[in-house]
Amino acid sequence: MRLIVPPPPVLQPFIHDILIDHLGGGELHLPAKPQPQLIAYLQGGSAYLGGDGLRHPLPRVVVTGPCRLPHLTFPQPGTQYLMLTFRHGCFERFFDMPVDWLIDQYVGLDSVIGREVAMPLLDRLEQATQPMQWVQELTGWLFDAMCRRQGPMAWFPGLTLNDLIGRADALADRLNLSTRQLERRFKLAYGMPFRDFRRIARFGLGFAHLVTVPNDSLPARGMWARLAQDLGYFDQAHFDRDFRTFVGVSPSQFLRQRMTVNPGTQEVYRFSQQEVSALFL
């Protein structure tokens, strides 16, 4: 079962979507990503590979910030999960914590908001038995959290592809900000410097294109060079370098790995180009 659910209208300005899916086990290779997410394991569970080279079990409900590097997780066979993706700059609508505190981390929800606040949600998710019940419980809890939220919140307008491939000083001029103000406000809202975000987002648009290449076909001659040019890279070598940084392999290796039978390798590639692109812009 794979289900993508839009949030209720009142939450749509702040939440991109809610995914309910299952994992078959094995290794799940995930690329770098710019958006914070909330993940609830409804059945089974998972672990992640830490910087110490060891596997660390993930709490039942975790919040993760932007990730600047690829990461590896190990879901149990039969794991079912719910993943909510926040829109850029909207994490602090719900949580009294700067999103840059969560960069490159998986943090249990109880560590973010306190165990007493988190336990009612965990109990309601435990009692729910149907996908839409899970969605209703989570979105209802987030709406209440948004209503309770007090204090200043970071904000930054959405960005277009032209913003991502253009110069920072040009974007600052358009927003009537100095370059220093742009960098400071952007980092508060998005959790990472503008330059880092721009690299990941631009790579993401290329990554979204590759997920639509059929498993049984090779890329057309010159595809990498054309794709690099369309995304504003200086040349194909710069695109290849970013792809290796954020996925861990070259574009050609990525396509070859997609043809393997490892279920974990396949999981992240079942999305359409539009669905993947939306996660990076």
C-alpha positions as CSV (number, residue, x, y, z in Angstrom):
1,M,0.0,0.0,0.0
2,R,1.3,3.4,-1.0
3,L,-0.8,6.5,-0.3
4,I,0.0,10.2,-0.7
5,V,-2.5,12.3,1.2
6,P,-2.7,16.1,1.0
7,P,-2.9,17.9,4.4
8,P,-6.2,19.6,5.5
9,P,-6.7,23.0,3.8
10,V,-5.7,24.9,7.0
11,L,-2.3,23.1,7.0
12,Q,-1.6,23.2,3.3
13,P,0.4,26.4,3.4
14,F,2.8,24.7,5.8
15,I,2.8,21.0,5.0
16,H,3.7,19.5,1.6
17,D,2.1,16.1,1.8
18,I,1.8,13.0,3.9
19,L,3.1,9.7,2.6
20,I,2.0,6.3,4.0
21,D,4.0,3.4,2.7
22,H,5.6,0.1,3.6
23,L,9.3,-1.1,3.4
24,G,10.5,-4.5,2.5
25,G,13.6,-4.5,4.6
26,G,17.2,-4.4,3.5
27,E,19.3,-1.2,3.0
28,L,17.5,2.0,2.1
29,H,19.8,4.5,0.4
30,L,18.5,8.0,0.8
31,P,19.9,11.1,-1.0
32,A,20.5,14.5,0.7
33,K,17.3,16.5,1.2
34,P,16.5,20.1,2.1
35,Q,13.2,19.7,3.9
36,P,12.5,18.7,7.5
37,Q,10.2,15.7,8.0
38,L,8.2,13.9,10.7
39,I,8.3,10.1,10.4
40,A,6.1,7.7,12.4
41,Y,6.7,4.0,12.3
42,L,3.3,2.4,12.5
43,Q,4.5,-1.2,12.3
44,G,8.0,-2.5,12.5
45,G,10.8,0.0,12.7
46,S,14.2,1.1,11.4
47,A,17.7,2.0,12.2
48,Y,20.2,4.4,10.7
49,L,23.9,4.3,10.1
50,G,25.6,6.9,12.4
51,G,28.8,8.7,11.9
52,D,30.5,6.2,14.2
53,G,29.7,3.4,11.7
54,L,27.2,1.7,13.9
55,R,23.5,1.1,13.5
56,H,21.3,3.2,15.8
57,P,17.6,2.2,16.3
58,L,15.2,5.0,15.5
59,P,12.5,6.1,17.9
60,R,8.9,5.3,16.9
61,V,8.2,8.9,15.9
62,V,11.2,11.0,14.8
63,V,11.8,14.5,13.4
64,T,14.6,15.0,10.9
65,G,16.0,18.2,9.6
66,P,17.6,18.9,6.3
67,C,20.3,16.4,5.4
68,R,23.4,17.7,3.5
69,L,24.8,14.2,2.7
70,P,23.3,10.8,1.6
71,H,22.3,8.6,4.5
72,L,21.6,4.9,5.0
73,T,18.8,3.3,6.9
74,F,17.9,-0.3,7.7
75,P,14.1,-0.8,7.9
76,Q,12.7,-4.1,9.3
77,P,10.8,-6.3,6.9
78,G,7.1,-5.4,6.8
79,T,7.7,-1.9,8.2
80,Q,4.8,0.5,7.7
81,Y,5.4,4.2,8.1
82,L,3.9,7.7,7.8
83,M,6.1,10.5,6.6
84,L,5.0,14.1,6.8
85,T,7.1,16.7,4.8
86,F,7.1,20.3,6.0
87,R,7.2,23.0,3.4
88,H,10.4,25.1,3.4
89,G,10.6,27.6,6.2
90,C,7.5,26.3,7.9
91,F,8.9,23.9,10.6
92,E,8.7,26.6,13.3
93,R,5.0,27.0,12.8
94,F,4.7,23.9,14.9
95,F,7.8,23.5,17.0
96,D,9.6,25.9,19.3
97,M,13.0,24.8,17.9
98,P,15.1,26.3,15.1
99,V,15.2,23.9,12.2
100,D,19.0,24.2,12.0
101,W,19.3,22.4,15.3
102,L,18.1,19.3,13.5
103,I,20.3,19.4,10.5
104,D,21.7,16.0,9.6
105,Q,20.0,14.4,12.6
106,Y,17.2,12.0,13.5
107,V,15.6,13.2,16.8
108,G,12.8,11.5,18.7
109,L,9.7,13.6,18.9
110,D,9.7,13.4,22.7
111,S,13.2,15.0,22.7
112,V,11.9,17.9,20.6
113,I,8.7,18.7,22.5
114,G,9.0,16.7,25.8
115,R,7.7,13.3,26.7
116,E,4.5,14.6,28.4
117,V,3.4,16.4,25.2
118,A,4.4,13.6,22.8
119,M,2.8,10.7,24.6
120,P,-0.8,11.5,23.8
121,L,0.0,11.6,20.1
122,L,1.9,8.3,20.3
123,D,-1.0,6.7,22.2
124,R,-3.5,7.8,19.6
125,L,-1.4,6.5,16.7
126,E,-1.1,3.2,18.6
127,Q,-4.8,2.9,18.8
128,A,-5.6,3.9,15.2
129,T,-5.9,1.0,12.7
130,Q,-6.6,2.7,9.3
131,P,-4.4,5.0,7.2
132,M,-6.8,7.9,7.3
133,Q,-7.1,7.6,11.1
134,W,-3.3,8.0,11.3
135,V,-3.5,11.1,9.1
136,Q,-6.3,12.6,11.1
137,E,-4.6,12.0,14.4
138,L,-1.3,13.5,13.2
139,T,-2.8,16.5,11.5
140,G,-5.2,17.2,14.4
141,W,-2.2,17.2,16.7
142,L,-0.2,19.5,14.5
143,F,-3.1,22.0,14.2
144,D,-3.3,22.1,18.0
145,A,0.5,22.6,18.1
146,M,0.3,25.5,15.6
147,C,-2.5,27.2,17.6
148,R,-0.4,26.9,20.8
149,R,2.8,28.2,19.1
150,Q,3.9,31.6,20.5
151,G,6.9,33.8,19.9
152,P,8.7,34.9,16.8
153,M,9.0,32.6,13.8
154,A,11.5,32.7,11.0
155,W,10.1,33.3,7.6
156,F,11.4,33.4,4.1
157,P,9.5,33.5,0.7
158,G,9.5,30.5,-1.6
159,L,12.1,30.2,-4.2
160,T,11.9,29.5,-8.0
161,L,14.3,27.7,-10.2
162,N,15.6,31.0,-11.4
163,D,16.4,31.9,-7.8
164,L,18.3,28.6,-7.3
165,I,20.5,29.0,-10.3
166,G,20.9,32.7,-10.1
167,R,23.2,34.9,-7.9
168,A,22.6,35.5,-4.3
169,D,23.1,39.2,-4.6
170,A,20.4,39.3,-7.4
171,L,17.9,37.5,-5.1
172,A,18.8,39.9,-2.2
173,D,18.1,42.9,-4.5
174,R,14.7,41.5,-5.5
175,L,13.8,41.1,-1.9
176,N,15.2,44.5,-0.9
177,L,17.7,42.9,1.4
178,S,21.5,43.1,1.8
179,T,23.3,39.9,1.0
180,R,24.2,39.4,4.6
181,Q,20.5,39.9,5.6
182,L,19.5,37.3,3.0
183,E,22.0,34.8,4.3
184,R,21.0,35.3,7.9
185,R,17.2,35.1,7.4
186,F,17.5,32.2,5.0
187,K,19.4,30.1,7.4
188,L,17.0,30.8,10.2
189,A,14.0,29.7,8.1
190,Y,15.6,26.9,6.0
191,G,18.1,25.5,8.4
192,M,21.1,25.8,6.2
193,P,23.1,28.5,4.3
194,F,21.6,29.7,1.0
195,R,24.6,28.3,-0.9
196,D,24.2,24.8,0.5
197,F,20.4,24.8,0.0
198,R,20.8,26.0,-3.6
199,R,23.3,23.2,-4.4
200,I,21.0,20.5,-3.0
201,A,17.9,21.9,-4.6
202,R,19.5,22.2,-8.0
203,F,20.8,18.7,-7.7
204,G,17.4,17.5,-6.7
205,L,15.8,18.7,-9.9
206,G,18.4,16.6,-11.8
207,F,17.8,13.6,-9.5
208,A,14.0,14.0,-10.1
209,H,14.7,13.6,-13.9
210,L,16.7,10.5,-13.4
211,V,14.0,8.7,-11.4
212,T,11.9,8.6,-14.5
213,V,14.5,6.9,-16.7
214,P,13.1,3.3,-17.3
215,N,15.0,0.6,-15.5
216,D,15.7,-1.3,-18.7
217,S,17.1,1.6,-20.7
218,L,20.3,3.5,-20.9
219,P,20.4,7.3,-21.0
220,A,20.4,8.9,-24.4
221,R,23.7,10.1,-25.8
222,G,24.5,13.5,-24.4
223,M,21.7,13.4,-21.7
224,W,24.0,14.3,-18.8
225,A,25.5,17.3,-20.6
226,R,22.1,18.6,-21.6
227,L,20.7,18.1,-18.1
228,A,23.6,19.9,-16.5
229,Q,23.2,22.8,-18.9
230,D,19.4,23.0,-18.2
231,L,20.1,23.2,-14.5
232,G,22.6,26.0,-14.8
233,Y,25.8,24.0,-14.1
234,F,29.0,25.2,-15.6
235,D,29.5,21.8,-17.2
236,Q,28.8,18.1,-16.8
237,A,31.7,17.6,-14.4
238,H,30.1,20.0,-11.9
239,F,26.8,18.2,-12.1
240,D,28.5,14.8,-11.6
241,R,30.4,16.1,-8.6
242,D,27.3,17.4,-6.9
243,F,25.5,14.1,-7.7
244,R,28.2,12.1,-6.1
245,T,28.2,14.4,-3.1
246,F,24.4,14.1,-2.5
247,V,23.7,10.5,-3.6
248,G,27.0,8.8,-3.0
249,V,27.5,7.5,-6.5
250,S,27.7,8.9,-10.0
251,P,24.6,9.3,-12.2
252,S,25.5,6.3,-14.3
253,Q,26.1,4.2,-11.1
254,F,22.8,5.4,-9.8
255,L,20.9,4.1,-12.8
256,R,22.7,0.7,-12.7
257,Q,21.9,0.3,-9.0
258,R,18.2,0.9,-9.7
259,M,18.2,-2.3,-11.8
260,T,19.2,-4.4,-8.9
261,V,16.8,-6.6,-7.0
262,N,17.6,-5.1,-3.6
263,P,14.2,-3.8,-2.3
264,G,15.8,-1.1,-0.3
265,T,17.5,0.3,-3.4
266,Q,14.2,0.5,-5.2
267,E,12.1,2.1,-2.5
268,V,13.1,5.8,-3.1
269,Y,12.6,5.5,-6.9
270,R,8.9,4.8,-7.0
271,F,8.1,8.5,-7.1
272,S,7.2,10.5,-10.2
273,Q,9.5,13.3,-11.4
274,Q,6.9,15.9,-10.3
275,E,6.7,14.4,-6.8
276,V,10.5,14.3,-6.4
277,S,11.0,17.9,-7.8
278,A,8.4,19.2,-5.3
279,L,10.5,18.0,-2.4
280,F,13.4,20.2,-3.5
281,L,11.6,23.4,-4.3
